[in-house]
Amino acid sequence: MSSVIIEPEKKLAVYGEYDVLVCGGGVAGIAAALAAARQGAKVLLLEREYMLGGLATLGLVTIYLPLCDGMGHQVSFGIADELLRLSIARGIIDGHYPKPWLEGGTIEERAATRFEVQYNPHIFACDAEKLLIDSGVEILYGTLCASVICDEVDNETKRISSVIIENKSGRGAVIAKNVVDTTGDADVCKLAGIPTALHQKGNVLAAWYYRYSRDNGVSLKMLGFADVPSDPKLSEARQLVKRRFGGVDAREISDMVILAHQAALSDAFKQREIDHSTVPIIYPTIPQLRMTRRIVGISTPDDSPTHEYIPTSVGLFSDWRKHGPVYELPYECLVSESCANLITAGRCISVTDNMWDITRVIPVCAVSGEAAGRAAAMFTDDLRTPNIAKLQSALRDSGVKLHCSDVM
């Protein structure tokens, strides 16, 4: 039997033409689509699932990590701040109420608690959906980016001429002036033949789920994912299985999901009060992968030094794991030298493995997403060499802080 099948050539209908195509509806995609639409662009957002939010909703990773540096200074603003407030607009989960940040407090009071919240994932997803629709974004659910067609500009540069999509209607093509890859796995970059890199260490098994108990009601059980870089022995002891997952192989991801299901179910049944006929457990519906594949950008920042002034900064973010560090986000880590009309945001921006664990989280996804969406809407010639001053001015006008000196 042959191991290769030749797919017949097809003529594909053009689904539509857009100023900005955003591929992936996680937090980075939400921020990018929202920012581009507010800049006046015609925007299409593709999402393979049937709910927005990615890991932050379908993945049940429902901790909106801090917008602050742990020293009393808020550092992430703009859409990052807007989405945090949207996530708790209908109520805050008990025990996660940063009062000094939401009701006003001294810098000393703010330093005593991080500006983070926990939220209801389904409410957040629906409210984010309405926000996008009200802003003029078109959302296409159940849709994969199946292929990318590029035109060669010269020997070293290409432009994406169309993205081939696949959904319940079949295969089709989307034409866009600029494309934003917010897939979380740099899928568009990979399909376009743009250089990418894999996370070298891989992901440990996570099996976060919601469960019910008489004492605590419905609560998030954060089972697994205990990669603690500062304490390797503790990390090893807390891992559910002695295996890591790269996150870009279909069979491996399926294995991971099955293991997570069984780990969560086993953990839930340890509770004596569970009624076996109606198991009160809510699984994530996507794999809880954190770091998989990223673009190889024009720059690849590391987690050292901190508080460094970067002339091309498009936003600020902190280290969710510790108090103190603050970073400026260089525009150059969002784009590749080899493609003129592609920009990335979220988990697949260009950073070192040490920095990746810092930039993969919700606030940084929102910060990078807003910058990418603004840029994609503003510059149609070459995203690699935009007018940075003009982009920074637009970001400032939307409330974004760009440099450490702006907040300290």
Sequence and secondary structure as in RCSB ss.txt:
>XXXX:A:sequence
MSSVIIEPEKKLAVYGEYDVLVCGGGVAGIAAALAAARQGAKVLLLEREYMLGGLATLGLVTIYLPLCDGMGHQV
SFGIADELLRLSIARGIIDGHYPKPWLEGGTIEERAATRFEVQYNPHIFACDAEKLLIDSGVEILYGTLCASVIC
DEVDNETKRISSVIIENKSGRGAVIAKNVVDTTGDADVCKLAGIPTALHQKGNVLAAWYYRYSRDNGVSLKMLGF
ADVPSDPKLSEARQLVKRRFGGVDAREISDMVILAHQAALSDAFKQREIDHSTVPIIYPTIPQLRMTRRIVGIST
PDDSPTHEYIPTSVGLFSDWRKHGPVYELPYECLVSESCANLITAGRCISVTDNMWDITRVIPVCAVSGEAAGRA
AAMFTDDLRTPNIAKLQSALRDSGVKLHCSDVM
>XXXX:A:secstr
  S          EEEEEEEEEE  BHHHHHHHHHHHHTT  EEEEESSSSSBGGGTTT   EE  SB SSS B 
  THHHHHHHHHTTT   TT   HHHHS   HHHHHTS S EE  HHHHHHHHHHHHHHTT EEEES EEEEEEE
EESSSS EEEEEEEEEETTEEEEEEEEEEEE SSS HHHHHTT  EEE SS B  B  EEEEETTTEEEEE  B 
   TT HHHHHHH SSS  B S  HHHHHHHHHHHHHHHHHHHTTSTT  TTS  EE  SS      EEE  S  
  S SSS   TTEEEEEE TTSSS EEEEEGGGGS TTBSSEEE GGGSS  HHHHHHHTSHHHHHHHHHHHHHH
HHH SS TTS  HHHHHHHHHHTT   SGGGT 
